[in-house]
Amino acid sequence: MKAIILAGEGEQDIKYFGQGKALINFKGKPLIEYTIDALTQSEMIEYILVVGNKALLTPYIGNKVDEIIDQEKNMLDNLMKGISYFEENEKILISTCDIPLITFQAVQDFIIKSLNLNADLCYPIIERSICEGNYPDAKRTYASLKEGDFTGGNLIMVNPFKVKSIEDHIRLLIKHRKNPLKMTRALGPKIVLQMLSKRLTIEKLEIYIKERFNIEGRALITPYPEVGSDIDRIEDIEILEKYI
């Protein structure tokens, strides 16, 4: 399987961290290396493509991945450029570069379960009790569903041709990815009301996505909180370093 690591230097990251996240020093090595190591060790990834600042990234990870291509202006453009790099109609694993606690076991588990679901898009979600039980100091945003409170992960399995067909919708969802309520609002008022009243189930959400976007999307409950432990703030670095 092929994997894409999104490592673009967003304006917000440069303003906040003084640089892109990929090369932030985390326990003595660039943050992105943790993702690369997990993908490589999983033995299920045959090719790793990184989308980011090629000139800056190459000296650090050029010998650890198969290809680095230059970034575009935002995350979705980077995603679409990465997907377009591969011509074959096969599932692709997408990952962010800022999940230092990620393990090859978590990667393998997500890949195997996603392939078994045979959906166009698989997205990992983690139960609140799992996150807080394993990483009590880490700060996460949770969405309340009928099955419980969940946070989203930083891996995604996609059918590239289906993703291209709903690019505008994905652009809106990515824009609001850190705010579950706004993300749900992008799906429509019916979904918002059900979520606020805690009547929205995972199955109903999947059915709604299929009806509205003509795409088979599945939420995959993962037992690995590492998938959702990303870095959004400077203080997250100190918090997550405690768990390495």
C-alpha positions in Angstrom: 0.0 0.0 0.0 1.1 3.6 -0.7 1.0 6.3 2.0 1.0 10.1 1.8 2.3 12.2 4.7 0.9 15.7 4.7 3.8 17.9 5.9 3.0 21.3 4.5 4.0 24.6 6.2 0.8 26.3 6.9 0.7 30.1 7.7 -0.8 29.4 11.0 1.9 26.9 12.0 4.7 29.2 11.0 3.1 32.1 12.9 2.6 29.9 16.0 5.6 27.6 16.0 8.0 29.7 13.9 8.2 26.8 11.4 6.2 24.0 9.9 5.3 21.2 12.2 7.3 18.5 10.3 10.7 19.6 11.5 9.8 20.6 15.1 12.4 19.0 17.4 10.6 16.3 19.4 12.8 14.4 21.8 15.8 15.0 19.7 14.5 14.3 16.2 12.2 15.9 13.6 8.5 15.3 14.5 7.7 13.8 11.1 10.2 11.0 11.7 7.8 9.3 14.2 5.2 9.0 11.5 7.7 7.7 8.9 9.1 5.1 11.4 5.6 3.8 12.2 4.7 3.5 8.5 7.9 1.8 7.7 7.8 -0.6 10.6 4.3 -1.6 9.8 5.6 -3.5 6.8 2.3 -2.8 5.0 3.5 0.4 3.3 5.5 -0.1 0.2 5.8 3.6 -0.8 5.9 6.8 1.2 5.2 10.1 -0.4 5.7 13.4 1.6 4.0 16.6 0.5 5.8 19.6 2.0 8.7 22.0 1.6 11.0 19.8 -0.4 14.1 21.9 0.0 13.8 22.0 3.8 12.7 18.4 4.3 15.1 16.6 2.0 18.3 17.0 4.2 16.4 15.5 7.2 14.2 12.7 5.7 15.2 12.4 2.0 16.8 9.0 2.6 13.8 7.8 4.7 11.0 8.2 2.2 10.5 7.4 -1.5 9.6 10.9 -2.7 9.1 14.4 -1.5 7.0 16.8 -3.6 6.5 20.5 -3.0 3.5 21.7 -1.1 0.6 23.8 -2.3 -1.2 26.6 -0.4 -3.3 24.6 2.0 -3.9 21.1 3.4 -6.6 20.1 0.9 -4.5 21.2 -2.1 -1.6 19.1 -0.6 -3.9 16.2 -0.2 -5.2 16.4 -3.8 -1.7 16.9 -5.2 -0.5 13.8 -3.3 -3.5 11.7 -4.5 -2.9 12.8 -8.1 0.7 11.7 -7.9 -0.5 8.1 -8.0 -2.4 7.0 -11.1 -3.6 3.6 -10.0 -7.1 3.1 -8.6 -6.2 1.7 -5.2 -6.7 2.7 -1.6 -4.2 5.2 -0.2 -3.3 5.8 3.4 -3.1 9.5 4.4 -1.4 10.7 7.5 -0.4 14.0 9.1 3.1 14.6 10.2 2.4 15.6 13.8 1.5 12.3 15.6 4.7 11.5 17.5 3.1 8.7 19.7 2.0 6.7 16.6 3.1 3.1 16.5 3.3 0.5 13.7 0.7 -1.6 15.6 -1.8 1.3 15.4 -1.0 1.7 11.7 -1.4 -2.0 10.9 -4.6 -2.3 12.9 -6.2 0.7 11.0 -5.1 -0.6 7.6 -6.3 -4.1 8.1 -9.7 -3.0 9.5 -10.2 -0.4 6.9 -9.5 -2.8 4.0 -11.9 -5.3 5.5 -14.6 -2.6 5.5 -14.0 -1.9 1.8 -15.3 1.6 2.0 -14.3 4.6 -0.1 -13.2 6.5 3.0 -12.3 5.2 6.5 -11.7 7.6 9.4 -10.5 6.5 12.9 -12.3 7.7 15.9 -11.2 7.2 19.5 -13.4 6.9 22.6 -12.8 9.6 25.2 -12.2 7.1 28.0 -9.4 5.5 26.0 -7.7 8.8 25.3 -7.9 10.1 28.8 -7.0 6.7 30.3 -3.8 6.5 28.3 -2.8 10.1 28.0 -4.6 12.0 30.7 -2.8 15.3 30.2 -3.3 15.5 26.4 -6.0 18.0 25.4 -8.6 16.8 22.8 -11.9 18.0 21.4 -14.7 15.5 21.5 -18.0 15.0 19.7 -20.9 13.4 21.6 -22.7 10.6 19.7 -25.2 8.2 21.0 -22.5 5.6 21.5 -20.3 7.9 23.5 -17.8 10.8 23.2 -15.2 10.5 20.4 -12.3 12.4 19.0 -11.0 12.0 15.5 -7.7 10.5 14.4 -5.0 11.6 12.0 -5.0 8.7 9.6 -7.4 8.2 6.8 -7.9 5.6 4.1 -9.3 6.8 0.8 -10.4 5.7 -2.6 -8.6 8.5 -4.6 -11.2 8.7 -7.4 -14.1 9.1 -4.9 -12.3 11.8 -3.0 -11.7 13.8 -6.1 -15.5 13.7 -6.8 -16.4 15.4 -3.6 -13.4 17.8 -3.3 -15.6 20.8 -2.4 -17.3 19.1 0.5 -14.0 17.8 1.8 -12.5 21.3 1.7 -15.2 22.5 4.0 -14.8 19.5 6.4 -11.0 20.0 6.6 -11.6 23.7 7.3 -13.6 22.7 10.4 -11.8 19.6 11.3 -10.8 20.9 14.8 -14.4 21.8 15.7 -16.8 18.8 15.7 -19.9 21.0 15.9 -18.9 23.2 12.9 -17.8 20.0 11.0 -21.2 18.5 11.7 -22.9 21.7 10.7 -21.2 21.5 7.3 -23.1 18.2 6.9 -26.5 19.8 7.5 -28.9 21.0 10.2 -30.5 17.6 10.7 -27.2 16.1 11.7 -26.4 19.1 14.0 -29.7 18.7 15.9 -29.2 14.9 16.3 -25.7 15.5 17.6 -26.7 18.2 20.1 -29.4 15.9 21.5 -27.0 13.0 21.5 -29.3 11.0 19.2 -26.8 10.8 16.4 -25.4 7.3 15.9 -22.3 6.3 13.9 -24.5 4.3 11.6 -26.9 7.2 10.9 -24.0 9.5 10.2 -22.5 6.9 7.7 -25.9 6.5 6.0 -26.4 10.3 5.7 -22.9 10.7 4.2 -23.7 8.0 1.6 -27.0 9.6 0.7 -25.7 13.1 0.5 -22.2 12.6 -1.1 -22.6 9.2 -2.8 -19.6 7.9 -1.0 -19.2 5.0 1.3 -17.7 6.5 4.4 -17.0 4.5 7.6 -16.0 5.6 11.0 -13.6 3.0 12.5 -13.4 2.9 16.3 -9.8 2.3 17.1 -8.3 1.1 20.4 -5.1 3.1 19.7 -5.3 6.6 21.1 -1.9 7.3 19.5 -3.7 7.9 16.3 -5.4 11.0 17.7 -2.6 12.5 19.7 -1.4 15.3 17.5 0.3 18.7 18.1 -1.7 21.8 17.7 -0.1 24.0 20.4 3.4 24.6 21.7 2.3 23.2 25.1 1.3 19.9 23.4 5.0 19.2 22.7 5.9 19.2 26.3 2.7 17.2 27.2 3.3 14.5 24.7 7.0 14.2 25.2 6.2 12.8 28.6 4.7 9.7 27.0 7.7 8.8 24.7 
